[in-house]
Amino acid sequence: MTESSVRRIKKAIAQLPVPDPWDRRRFVEGVAEMRGRPITLLPVGMRGGLASPCGLWLVREHDDVIIYEDATSEYHMDQIVCHEIGHMVLGHDRAQSSDTGVTSDPMFRSVFPDIDPLTVRTVLGRSDYGNALEREAEMFATMVMVSGGRGQRDQNFRNVLFKRQ
């Protein structure tokens, strides 16, 4: 990751309403208000194997939807949601083509029957970190959670790997 990327991420985070103590719902509401666009969080079991994303950001005309894996720890869910918000505030949707071929996939329709594929403009998925945009979004997520106190609290091996009951 370049120094200019890190500076850009820090600058973006400094402008965000990061709650301390950390609260995922309050953070998302604050970002939505700041951007002037509603953000809907949609927890879903995405048990499609290693190749399937654990988070998706759907850009629609009037709102955004973050779909995230719910069969994991609270910490991991926070990390996924912050990663997708990183894509938003860092403008990664502008770097992507508007090809939404994934939404015409029958699996998308079966997993997300309530989302009209015709309303989706762009899809960004969190599954690997092989490109610069994914690494930036992941660094953003980590830095947000640390700045909100979440990185110092509740981060033990058990909470990172296992879902709370």
Secondary structure, DSSP 8 states (H G I E B T S, - for coil): --HHHHHHHHHHHHTS---SS--HHHHHHHHHHHHTS-EEEEEE---S-TTS-SEEEEEESS-EEEEEE-SS-HHHHHHHHHHHHHHHHTTHHHHS----GGGGSHHHHHH-TTS-GGGEEEEEEES---SHHHHHHHHHHHHHHHHTTTTTSS-SHHHHHS---
